[in-house]
Amino acid sequence: MNGITNEPVFQPGKRHYVLCGDEEGLDSLNPIKLILSNEKMSFEEIHLLSECSSEVDIKLEMQKMGTFLYVAAEGKKLRKVVSTAKKLGYSPEEAQYIRVGEEEKRIFCCRCHVISRVNNTLNIGEHINCTACSLKLELSNHYSPIKDAYLGYVAQIQEGQGGFW
């Protein structure tokens, strides 16, 4: 996902801060929380595990202008909160998204349009087979925030590997 980092970076000069995350995510936000506490700045925490998604949506919607949002969670939870935050009007300048845990790459098949999921060890230019149509796909660096996936091109099969292309 574009705009997603692995480490939080403190953004000074905001009116209010919201730290939102699952258990591991909130742990990763502890350096930010320490700065906010030491500087006696206005902040609150939203625990993704202990609150239902509608409560989280309401809390994010109730924030005033000048609020800076930190969201730290594993992939699926993070995507859900990012989507909600964007719908509520949080711009990239007003939010920071931090992925914790193992990243899963999502690859959009150029033939059947199904999204296959693979672990983070797959690199640009490497191949996988689409889980729906079995087409051999090459992972590209073309990312779609709408699909939340990388485009998988038809893999070019080298001479001597067989195949029809």
Residue pairs with C-beta under 8 A, 6 or more apart in sequence:
1 78
1 79
1 82
1 97
1 99
1 143
1 145
1 148
2 143
2 145
3 82
3 92
3 97
4 78
4 82
4 97
4 98
4 99
5 96
5 97
5 98
5 99
6 98
6 99
7 28
7 98
8 28
8 29
8 31
8 32
8 70
8 72
8 96
8 98
9 96
10 31
10 32
10 35
11 68
11 96
14 41
14 66
14 67
14 68
15 42
15 64
15 65
15 66
15 67
16 42
16 43
16 44
16 63
16 64
16 66
16 67
16 68
17 32
17 36
17 41
17 42
17 43
17 44
17 67
17 68
17 69
17 70
18 43
18 44
18 45
18 46
18 59
18 60
18 63
18 67
18 68
18 69
18 70
19 26
19 29
19 32
19 33
19 43
19 44
19 45
19 46
19 70
19 72
20 45
20 46
20 48
20 56
20 60
20 69
20 70
20 71
20 72
20 73
20 81
21 28
21 29
21 46
21 47
21 48
21 70
21 71
21 72
21 73
21 98
21 100
22 47
22 48
22 49
22 72
22 73
22 74
22 77
22 100
23 47
23 49
24 72
24 73
24 74
24 100
24 101
25 48
25 71
25 72
25 73
25 74
25 77
25 78
25 98
25 100
26 45
26 47
26 72
28 72
28 98
28 100
29 70
29 72
29 98
32 70
33 43
33 45
35 41
36 43
46 56
46 59
46 60
48 56
48 73
48 77
48 81
51 59
53 80
53 84
56 81
56 84
57 84
57 88
60 69
60 81
60 84
60 85
60 88
60 90
61 88
63 69
67 94
68 94
68 95
68 96
69 85
69 90
69 94
69 95
69 96
70 95
70 96
70 98
71 78
71 81
71 82
71 85
71 95
71 96
71 97
71 98
72 78
72 97
72 98
72 99
72 100
73 81
73 99
73 100
74 99
74 100
74 101
74 102
75 99
75 101
75 102
75 103
75 104
78 97
78 98
78 99
79 148
81 97
82 97
85 95
102 119
102 120
103 120
104 117
104 118
104 119
104 120
105 117
105 118
105 119
105 120
105 122
105 139
105 150
106 115
106 116
106 117
106 147
106 148
106 149
106 150
107 115
107 116
107 117
107 118
107 122
107 128
107 130
107 137
107 139
107 149
107 150
107 151
107 152
108 114
108 115
108 144
108 147
108 149
108 150
108 151
108 152
109 115
109 116
109 130
109 132
109 133
109 135
109 137
109 152
110 135
110 137
110 151
110 152
110 153
110 154
111 130
111 133
111 135
111 154
112 130
112 132
112 133
112 135
114 130
114 131
114 132
114 133
115 147
115 149
116 128
116 130
116 131
116 132
116 137
116 152
117 131
118 128
122 128
122 139
123 139
124 139
124 140
124 141
125 138
125 139
126 138
126 139
127 136
127 137
127 138
127 139
127 155
128 136
128 137
128 139
128 152
129 135
129 136
129 137
130 137
130 152
135 154
136 154
136 155
136 157
136 163
137 152
137 153
137 154
137 155
138 152
138 153
138 154
138 155
138 156
139 150
139 152
140 150
140 151
140 152
140 153
141 150
142 150
142 151
143 149
143 150
143 151
144 150
144 151
154 165
156 165
157 163
157 165
